[in-house]
Amino acid sequence: MTESKVTTTYAACLLTYLRRAGPTSKALVLSLFDEIALFYTDSEDALLRQFALIAERNMRANDLKTQLLKAHNGDLTGVELMSADNSQFAIFLPDASDPGRVRVQFFDHRGFFGHSTRDNFPEVLGEALSSGMKTVTKGQLERLAITPEFIAGNAAASRIADLNAGKITWAEFVSAA
């Protein structure tokens, strides 16, 4: 049997099993595949290659997650990450609205655009990594927070929040625009 037929057969078996398996079995099979995935990143079989590349990406994210948590003794307060194109950022901090929990706050040159609150830093770090924040950086929030575009973006977001919370009327919102 040629290598191509073997890898195609392997990929078909893997996919068939994953479709039928329960969550525990799926996790076990995927973790076992992770052990050999790097051998298949250049496979002729597109599906097997795709599985291998996803496994490789996940392994890199897990390595970064472990390194960051270890480097900061599990407390990521103030740590900043950025996207591959250096256009979006994330910062980790205790959640002010939900004491005892932590958040990852996302921002770019136009202001804050989202956040995720979880019970611990490993969970919010996972959120940031899955959102594409994979490079450690420093001082981005301080640098951007003083720019007119960042200030204006946050003011607009604040007005929308006030409108949604019923603190201002539609007429007040429109008249200030």
C-alpha positions as CSV (number, residue, x, y, z in Angstrom):
1,M,0.0,0.0,0.0
2,T,1.4,3.4,-0.9
3,E,2.0,6.2,1.7
4,S,-0.9,8.2,0.3
5,K,-3.4,5.3,0.7
6,V,-2.2,4.6,4.2
7,T,-2.5,8.3,5.3
8,T,-5.9,8.6,3.6
9,T,-7.1,5.4,5.4
10,Y,-5.7,6.7,8.7
11,A,-7.4,10.1,8.3
12,A,-10.7,8.3,7.4
13,C,-10.5,6.1,10.5
14,L,-9.6,9.1,12.7
15,L,-12.6,11.1,11.4
16,T,-15.0,8.2,11.6
17,Y,-14.0,7.6,15.2
18,L,-14.2,11.2,16.2
19,R,-17.7,11.6,14.8
20,R,-18.9,8.6,16.8
21,A,-16.9,9.0,20.0
22,G,-18.1,10.6,23.2
23,P,-16.2,13.7,24.7
24,T,-13.9,11.6,26.9
25,S,-12.8,9.3,24.0
26,K,-12.5,12.3,21.6
27,A,-10.1,14.0,24.0
28,L,-8.0,10.9,24.4
29,V,-7.8,10.3,20.7
30,L,-6.9,13.9,19.9
31,S,-4.2,13.9,22.7
32,L,-2.8,10.7,21.2
33,F,-2.8,12.2,17.7
34,D,-1.0,15.3,19.1
35,E,1.9,13.0,19.9
36,I,2.4,12.2,16.2
37,A,0.8,15.2,14.5
38,L,4.0,16.8,13.5
39,F,4.8,13.8,11.2
40,Y,1.7,14.7,9.2
41,T,1.8,18.4,8.7
42,D,3.0,17.9,5.1
43,S,0.8,14.9,4.3
44,E,-0.5,14.5,0.8
45,D,-3.9,13.9,2.4
46,A,-5.5,17.3,2.9
47,L,-7.8,16.2,5.8
48,L,-5.0,14.6,7.7
49,R,-2.7,17.6,7.0
50,Q,-5.5,19.9,8.3
51,F,-5.8,17.8,11.5
52,A,-2.1,17.9,12.0
53,L,-1.8,21.6,11.5
54,I,-4.6,22.2,14.0
55,A,-2.9,19.9,16.5
56,E,0.4,21.8,16.0
57,R,-1.3,25.2,16.5
58,N,-3.0,23.9,19.7
59,M,0.3,22.6,21.0
60,R,2.0,25.9,20.5
61,A,-0.9,27.7,22.2
62,N,-0.6,25.3,25.2
63,D,3.1,25.9,25.4
64,L,2.6,29.7,25.4
65,K,-0.1,29.3,28.0
66,T,2.2,27.2,30.3
67,Q,5.1,29.6,29.8
68,L,3.1,32.7,30.6
69,L,1.4,31.3,33.7
70,K,4.8,30.0,35.0
71,A,6.6,33.3,34.3
72,H,4.0,35.2,36.2
73,N,3.4,32.7,39.0
74,G,-0.2,32.2,37.8
75,D,-1.1,35.9,38.2
76,L,-1.4,37.6,34.8
77,T,-2.5,41.0,36.2
78,G,-1.2,43.7,33.8
79,V,0.2,41.3,31.2
80,E,-0.6,42.4,27.7
81,L,-0.8,40.3,24.5
82,M,-1.2,41.4,20.9
83,S,-2.5,39.9,17.7
84,A,-0.2,38.7,14.9
85,D,-0.7,41.9,12.9
86,N,-0.1,44.1,16.0
87,S,-3.5,45.8,15.6
88,Q,-5.4,44.3,18.6
89,F,-4.4,43.8,22.2
90,A,-5.5,42.2,25.4
91,I,-4.8,43.0,29.0
92,F,-5.5,40.8,32.0
93,L,-6.9,42.2,35.3
94,P,-9.1,41.4,38.2
95,D,-12.8,42.0,37.2
96,A,-14.1,45.1,38.9
97,S,-17.7,44.2,38.4
98,D,-17.5,40.7,39.7
99,P,-15.1,40.4,42.7
100,G,-13.0,37.3,42.9
101,R,-13.1,36.7,39.1
102,V,-10.6,37.9,36.5
103,R,-11.0,39.3,33.0
104,V,-9.2,39.7,29.7
105,Q,-10.0,43.2,28.2
106,F,-9.6,43.6,24.4
107,F,-8.7,46.9,22.8
108,D,-7.3,48.5,19.7
109,H,-6.5,52.0,18.5
110,R,-10.2,52.9,18.7
111,G,-10.7,51.9,22.3
112,F,-12.1,48.9,24.2
113,F,-14.1,46.5,22.2
114,G,-14.8,43.5,24.3
115,H,-13.9,41.4,27.4
116,S,-14.3,38.0,28.9
117,T,-14.7,37.2,32.6
118,R,-13.8,33.8,34.1
119,D,-12.9,32.3,37.4
120,N,-9.2,32.2,36.9
121,F,-6.3,33.4,34.7
122,P,-5.8,30.1,32.8
123,E,-9.3,30.4,31.6
124,V,-9.1,34.0,30.4
125,L,-5.7,33.3,28.9
126,G,-7.3,30.5,26.9
127,E,-9.9,33.0,25.7
128,A,-7.2,35.5,24.6
129,L,-5.2,32.9,22.8
130,S,-8.2,31.6,20.9
131,S,-8.9,35.2,19.9
132,G,-5.5,35.4,18.3
133,M,-3.6,37.2,21.0
134,K,-0.4,35.3,21.0
135,T,2.5,37.7,21.4
136,V,3.5,39.3,24.7
137,T,3.8,43.0,24.6
138,K,4.1,45.9,27.1
139,G,2.7,49.4,27.4
140,Q,0.2,49.3,24.6
141,L,-2.7,50.4,26.7
142,E,-0.7,53.3,28.1
143,R,0.4,54.3,24.7
144,L,-3.1,54.1,23.1
145,A,-5.2,55.4,26.0
146,I,-3.9,59.0,25.5
147,T,-4.7,59.2,21.8
148,P,-7.7,61.2,20.6
149,E,-9.1,58.2,18.6
150,F,-9.0,55.9,21.6
151,I,-10.6,58.5,23.9
152,A,-13.4,59.2,21.3
153,G,-14.0,55.5,20.7
154,N,-14.4,54.8,24.5
155,A,-16.7,57.9,24.8
156,A,-18.9,56.5,22.0
157,A,-19.0,53.1,23.6
158,S,-19.9,54.6,26.9
159,R,-22.8,56.6,25.4
160,I,-24.1,53.4,23.7
161,A,-23.9,51.6,27.1
162,D,-25.8,54.5,28.7
163,L,-28.5,54.3,26.0
164,N,-28.8,50.5,26.4
165,A,-29.0,50.9,30.2
166,G,-31.7,53.5,30.0
167,K,-29.6,56.3,31.5
168,I,-30.2,58.5,28.4
169,T,-33.0,58.6,25.9
170,W,-32.7,58.1,22.1
171,A,-33.3,61.8,21.6
172,E,-30.4,62.6,24.0
173,F,-28.2,60.0,22.3
174,V,-28.9,61.4,18.8
175,S,-28.6,65.1,19.8
176,A,-25.0,64.5,21.1
177,A,-23.9,62.6,18.0
